[in-house]
């Protein structure tokens, strides 16, 4: 990758993820817990680098830890649940991972082995959709659905549903309910910001509807322009939150992917180069940099940050057959009404 990273450096970063994988296959946060979303993101990155053994070990972990309702515990330590609630976006991202693995490897036998896991996970997700279309963020341990939805989580779920539909078609087991759920969710993401809890100080709420594929075209360009100066720190990356002088590598690389997805390649390349100050000599990445105090914050190097770097590098170089997975997530976007659409404001059907 001219002027940025050589591919062997990208592989080194993926190997840093494999280096923290636990013996049971889980890939933890620096503080020690595993959640399904970040775990899957790390598997995708290792797959890009050809680390098939650790990847398949990680998918085995997902098979073993999935619950009967299709969800995963919110946090696991040593394979045991320490937070019992099941997050909808955690479950949905498994479909993105399996679709990505099929694109990278062409291994349809593996996809078929994982299909019952994906089907159960997305059925869990769809059960948490409201009549209007947003999907509430969790089902608590006692079975009660949450009372609100999160924009970032729903934007990721949108990609999960679209990936699940593609996988279902590839495997000859169509799931029209998922396609309908994705259509409804995509409309709400594009047209109904009031459907979601206000987390607008977080940069993820800004770019994730683009990253996940629900917003494209003029609406995406307008969205990027609206908060660009709020979150982007030239030469450093992007802020995690608007009111703190703190840039983070994962968010920066996710914005790279969002920019690439809408064809804004020059800014994607510039931002990817800007965040390389977070790279450690062993190929791992610091989670973030506090640019007023000039300190790493938090003082950790995280596998999920490394994963975002690898996926951004793949998108920019088109190294694997899955390099366009975030670009392709927006292929179903059509013009959506923003007023007088008649959407119901009724609560969850779960």
N, C-alpha and C positions, 0 to 999 in steps of 0.2 A: 504494500500500500504506500505509494509514493508520498514522501514527506510526513508520514504518520507512523504506522506500524508495519513492519515486515510480517509476513504470515507466520513465520516461526515464533515471533513474539506473541501473536494471537494464540498459538498453540500453547505456549508457555503459560499464558493467562488461564487457559482452560485446565491445564495441568495443576495450577494452583487450587482450582476448585476440587479436582480429584484428590488433592492432598489433604483436604479437610473432611472428605467423605467418611462417615463413620462405618464401623464394621458391619452394621445391619443394613447399610445402603443409604441411610438418611444423610442429607446435606444440611448442616445446621447454620443458623445465624451465629455471629461471634459469641453471643452469650449462652449458646448451647441448645436452644430449642429448634425444632424443625416444623415448618408449616408447608402444606402441599404446594402453594403457589410459588414460593421462592425455590423450593426443591425442584419443581418442574422447570423453572427458568434455568436453573443450573444444569439440569440434564440436557436441555436444548443446546446450551453453550458447549458442553462436552461433546455432544454429538457432532456439532459443527467441526470440531477439531479431530474427529475420528476416534474418540475414546470410548469405543463401543462397550467394553467390559464394564467400566464404572456406570455407564448410562443404563445398561440393562439391569445392573444391580440396583440402581435407583428406582427403576420401574417395578422391580420385584418388591421393593419397600412400599410402593404405593398400593400394590395388590394386597399385601399383608395388612396394611393399616387402614384400608377402606372399611367403613362400617356398613351395616346391613341397609341403612337408608341411603347409601350412595355417597355420604359425606366423609370427611376426615376431621379428626379433632383439630381445633384451632391451633393448638401447640402440643407438640410431643417432645419428650426428653427421654432418651434411651428407649424409644419405642413405646413409651407409655404416655397417655394423655395427661397433661397438666391443666389444660383448659378445654372443656368438653364441648362447647358450642361448635357448630359447623358453619363455616362461612361459604356463602354462595359463590364468591369469586374464586376461592380456593378450589372448589369442586370443578368449576367450569374450565379452569386453566389446564386441567389434565387432558382435555380434548385438544387444546392447542399443542401440547407436548407430543401427543401420539400422532397427530397429523404431521407435525414437524418431523418427527422421527421417520415416518413413512416417506416424506419428501426427500429427506437426506439419504436414506439407505435403500429405499425401494422394497423394503422387507414387509411384504403384505402378510406373511405368516405371523410376524410379531404384532402387526396391527390387529389381526383377527384375535390373537390371544388377549389383547388389551381391550377389545371391543366391549365385553360385558362390564368392565370397569368404567369405561367412558359412558356407556348407555345408562348405567345406574347413577353415575355422577350428574349427568345432564338432566335426567328425570328429577333428581333431587332439586336441581336449580330451578327448573321450570315450575315446580310446585310452589316456589316462593315468589312467583310473579303476581303482581296486582292486576286488577281488571284493566287499569289504564296502560300498564306495560312495564313499569319499572320493577326491579327484582330486589326484594329486601335483603339486607346484608347478611343475615344469619338466621339459623334456627337454633334456639337455645337448647341446653341439655335436657330441659323438661319438655321439649317438643314445640314450644311456642315460637312462631315466627317473629322477627324483629318488627318494630313499628315504622321503620324508615329505611330508605335506600340510600346508597352512596354512589355518587356520580362516577368516581374513578373505578370502583368495583364493578358497576354496571357496564362501563365502557369495556372493561376486560372481559366480562361475561359475554358481551356482544360478540367479541372475537371467538370466544369459546363455543358459542352456539353455532356460528358460521363454520368453524372448523369441524364441529361435530356433524353438521349436515354434509359437508364434503366427504368426511370419513364414512358416513353412513351410505352415501351414494357409491363410493369406491368399493365398499364391502357388500353391496347389494341388500342393504337393510334400511331403506329410507325412513326418515323420522320427520314427517310433515309438521308435527306439533312443535318441534324445535325451530323449524323454519318460520312458522307463524310467530313463535315467541321472539325470535330475533327481529322480525319485521316490526313488531310492536315495540320492542325495546329500543330499536334504532330510532324510531320516530320520537319516543320520549327523550332520548339522549339529544336529539337534534333540535327539538321544539319545545321542551318543557323543563327548563332548569328548576322550576319551582317544585318538581317532583322529588328533588334530592336534598338531603341535609346540606347546610351551607359549610363547605370546607374550602372556600375559595382562596384562603390564604396559602393553601398547598398548591405547588406548581402542578402536581399530577392532575388536579381537577381542570387545569387549563388545557393540557395537551392530550390527555388520555382519550377523549372522544375521537380525536384524530388518529392516535396510535392504534386504538382498537378497531377502527374502520367505520364507525358510525357517521363521521363527518368528513366530507371531502369537498373539492371544488372551491368556489368562492366563499362558502361558509367556513371552510378550513383556513383559507388565507386570512379572512377577517378575524377569525379567532386567534390565530397566531399573532397578528399585528396588535390586537387589543392589549395583550399582556406581555409582549416581548420585553419592553423596557422595565417592567415590574420584576421579572424573574431572571433575565439573562445578564450575567456579569461578563463583559468582554474579556477574553484572555483567561477566564477561569472555569466557566461552565454555567450552570443555572442554580438558582436558589431552591432549596427544598420548600421553604416557606417564605412568604413575601416580606415578613417583618423581622427576619433574622439574617445577619451577614454570614451566611453559611451556604456554600455550594456543595452539591453532592454528585458523585459520579454516576450512580444508577439513574437518577432523574435526568442528568445531562445526556446520557446515552439513549435513554428512552425518547427524549426530544429529538436526538439525531435520527432515530428510527421514524418518528412522526414526520420530520422534515423530509426524509428520503421517501416516505410513503406518498407525499403530495408533490414530489418532483423538485423540491427545493434543495438541490444537491449541493450548491455552493455553501449555503449556510450549514448544512449537515456536516460537510467536510471540515469547515472552520470550527464548529463547535466540538467535533470529535478531537481535533488537534488541540483545542484549548484545554480540554479536561485531562490531557495526558500528564499534567503535573501531579496527578494523584497516583501515578504508577510507581510501584515499588520495584526494586531491582530484581526481585524474584518472579515478577510477572503478575503478582496480585495487585489489588488496588485499595487505597485508603477509601473509607466510606465517604468522608467529606473534609472540607477545609474551611475553617473559620477565618475569614480574610481581614477582620479587624484585629484579632488577637494573633494572627499568623500562627495558628496551631491546627493540627489534625483534630477534627471533631466529628464523631467520637474517636477516641484513640484506638482504632481498630481497622483491620482490613477484612472486608466482607465478601463472601463467595457470591452473593447476589449482585454486588457491584461488578465483580469480574465477569459474571454472566452477561450483564447488560453490555459491557465492552465488547465481548466476543460476538454477540448478536448484531451489534451495530457495525462491527468490522465486516461481518459476513454480508450485511445488507449493502454496504458501501463498495465491496469488492465483488459481490455476486459469486462468491467462492463455491457455495453449495447450491443444490437444487431447491433448498428451502430459504434462500436469501431473500425472496420476495414475499415471505409469509405475512409481513405487516403491510406491505403495499397491497397485496391481494385481498386483505381483509375488507377493503373498501369497495370491492367490485360490485356490490349489490346496492350501493347508495343511489337513491333517486331523489328528485325534488320532493321535499316534505313540507306540508303546510306548517306555518308557525302560529296562525290564529284561526279561530272558528273551526277547529277540527273535530269538535264534539267529543273529545276524550273524556272518559269518566274519571272522577276523582275518588272513586270507591276504594276501600281498603283491600288488603290482601285476601286472595281466595284460599290461602293455605290454612 
